[in-house]
Amino acid sequence: MFRRRFARRRLSRAADPRHVGRSPGEAVERLEGRTLLAVFTVTSTADDGPGSLRQAILDANANTTTDTITFNIPGAGVVHTIAPLSPLPRMTGISTSNTIDGTTQPGFAGVPLIELNGSAAGGGADGLSFEIGTVRGLVINRFRGSGVVISNGGIVQASYIGTDATGTVALGNSRYGVWAGGFNVMAARASNFNSAWRKPGLSTSFASGLAWNT
């Protein structure tokens, strides 16, 4: 009886139109062909070239999947400063999963270790600019435009915007700390901004720390 039942099962599977024309490994191949998260790692504080933040953004923009930019700059536990010599490219992905994540730098223990110093980036230059995206664990200061620009929603988390790497000295961005458009924006409480109401005693000689355009 067991053999007859097993034979019927084999016949029914062979006759099932869902399996007609498929090779035995095709279901596995289809799973393996699914799009995965793409990770681009910054390994240098250089303005451009392999391993730079600029190149990582360019590579992420050329990729059609969800992107994460991580950091692994030699020297764990100390602050590394990236000073762009021209505006950084805008990240063009359309998912809040598109992330620039400074918390991945070795030695991160709750205080950002990656600083973006925009003093040499040029007039009107913004720090990081997204269509939709997430900024996590970065220090962003001294850009002539805004520190972070997110056009259609995203997250700013665990970051110091418009301060030094300690979060206690004002080094403001000239326009806004964070300029955010859209309806899905969260500026996490773990972030510090260069506005008097967010960090009492810091510089108020700059525009508002946060600006919503909804």
Residue pairs with C-beta under 8 A, 6 or more apart in sequence:
13 19
35 64
35 65
36 65
37 65
37 66
37 67
37 68
37 97
38 60
38 63
38 65
38 66
38 67
38 68
39 67
39 68
39 69
39 70
40 56
40 59
40 60
40 67
40 68
40 69
40 70
41 51
41 56
41 69
41 70
41 71
41 72
42 51
42 52
42 53
42 56
42 69
42 70
42 71
42 72
42 73
42 82
42 114
43 51
43 71
43 72
43 73
43 74
44 50
44 51
44 52
44 73
45 52
45 73
45 80
45 81
45 82
45 83
46 52
47 54
47 82
47 83
47 84
47 85
47 86
48 54
48 55
49 55
52 82
53 69
53 82
53 84
53 88
53 116
54 84
54 88
54 89
56 69
57 69
57 88
57 89
57 91
58 89
60 67
60 69
60 91
60 93
60 98
61 89
61 91
61 92
61 93
66 93
66 95
66 97
66 98
67 91
67 93
67 98
67 99
68 97
68 98
68 99
68 101
69 99
69 100
69 101
70 101
70 104
71 80
71 101
71 102
71 104
71 105
71 113
71 114
72 104
72 105
72 106
73 80
73 105
73 114
76 105
76 106
76 107
77 106
77 107
77 109
77 113
78 107
78 113
79 112
79 113
79 114
79 115
79 139
79 165
80 105
80 113
80 114
80 115
81 115
81 116
81 117
82 114
82 115
82 116
82 117
83 116
83 117
83 118
83 119
83 120
83 121
84 116
84 118
84 120
84 121
84 125
85 120
85 121
85 122
86 121
86 122
86 125
87 121
87 122
87 124
87 125
87 126
88 121
88 125
88 126
88 127
88 128
88 129
90 129
90 130
90 131
91 98
91 100
91 128
91 129
91 130
91 131
91 133
92 131
93 130
93 131
93 132
93 133
94 131
94 132
94 152
95 132
95 133
96 132
96 133
96 134
96 153
96 154
96 155
96 184
97 134
98 130
98 132
98 133
98 134
99 133
99 134
99 135
99 136
100 128
100 133
100 134
100 135
100 136
100 138
101 134
101 136
101 137
102 108
102 112
102 113
102 114
102 136
102 137
102 138
102 158
102 159
103 112
103 136
103 137
103 158
104 137
105 113
105 114
105 137
107 113
108 137
110 158
111 165
111 166
111 167
112 137
112 138
112 139
112 158
112 159
112 160
112 165
113 137
113 165
114 137
114 138
114 139
115 138
115 139
115 140
115 141
115 164
115 165
116 127
116 128
116 138
116 139
116 140
116 141
116 143
117 141
117 142
118 125
118 127
118 140
118 141
118 142
118 143
118 144
118 147
118 173
119 142
121 127
121 143
121 144
122 144
123 144
124 144
124 145
125 143
125 144
125 145
126 143
126 145
126 146
126 147
126 148
126 149
126 175
126 179
127 140
127 143
127 145
127 146
127 147
127 148
127 149
127 173
128 135
128 138
128 140
128 147
128 148
128 149
129 148
129 149
129 150
129 151
130 148
130 149
130 150
130 151
130 154
131 151
131 152
132 150
132 151
132 152
132 153
132 154
132 182
133 150
133 154
133 155
134 154
134 155
134 156
134 157
135 148
135 150
135 154
135 155
135 156
135 157
135 159
136 155
136 156
136 157
136 158
136 159
137 157
137 158
137 159
138 159
138 160
139 159
139 160
139 161
139 163
139 164
139 165
140 147
140 148
140 159
140 160
140 161
140 162
140 173
141 147
141 160
141 161
141 162
141 163
141 164
141 171
141 172
141 173
141 194
142 171
142 172
142 173
143 173
143 174
144 173
144 174
144 175
145 173
145 174
145 175
146 173
146 175
146 176
146 177
146 178
146 179
146 211
147 161
147 162
147 173
147 176
147 177
147 178
147 194
148 156
148 161
148 177
148 178
148 179
148 180
149 178
149 179
149 180
150 156
150 178
150 179
150 180
150 181
150 182
150 185
151 181
151 182
152 181
152 182
152 184
153 180
153 181
153 182
153 183
153 184
153 185
154 180
154 182
154 184
154 185
154 186
155 185
155 186
155 188
156 178
156 180
156 186
156 187
156 188
156 191
157 186
157 188
157 190
157 191
158 188
158 190
158 191
159 190
159 191
159 192
160 167
160 191
160 192
161 173
161 177
161 178
161 191
161 192
161 193
161 194
161 209
162 170
162 171
162 172
162 173
162 177
162 192
162 193
162 194
162 195
162 202
162 203
162 206
162 209
163 169
163 170
163 171
163 192
163 194
163 199
163 202
164 171
167 192
167 199
169 202
170 194
170 199
170 202
170 203
171 194
172 194
172 202
172 203
172 205
172 206
173 194
173 206
174 206
174 207
175 206
175 207
176 207
176 208
176 209
176 210
176 211
177 193
177 194
177 195
177 206
177 208
177 209
177 210
178 187
178 193
178 209
178 210
178 211
179 211
179 213
180 187
180 210
180 211
180 212
180 213
181 212
181 213
181 214
182 214
183 214
185 212
187 193
187 210
192 198
192 199
193 199
193 209
193 210
194 202
194 203
194 206
194 209
195 202
195 204
195 206
195 208
195 209
195 210
196 202
196 204
197 209
198 209
198 210
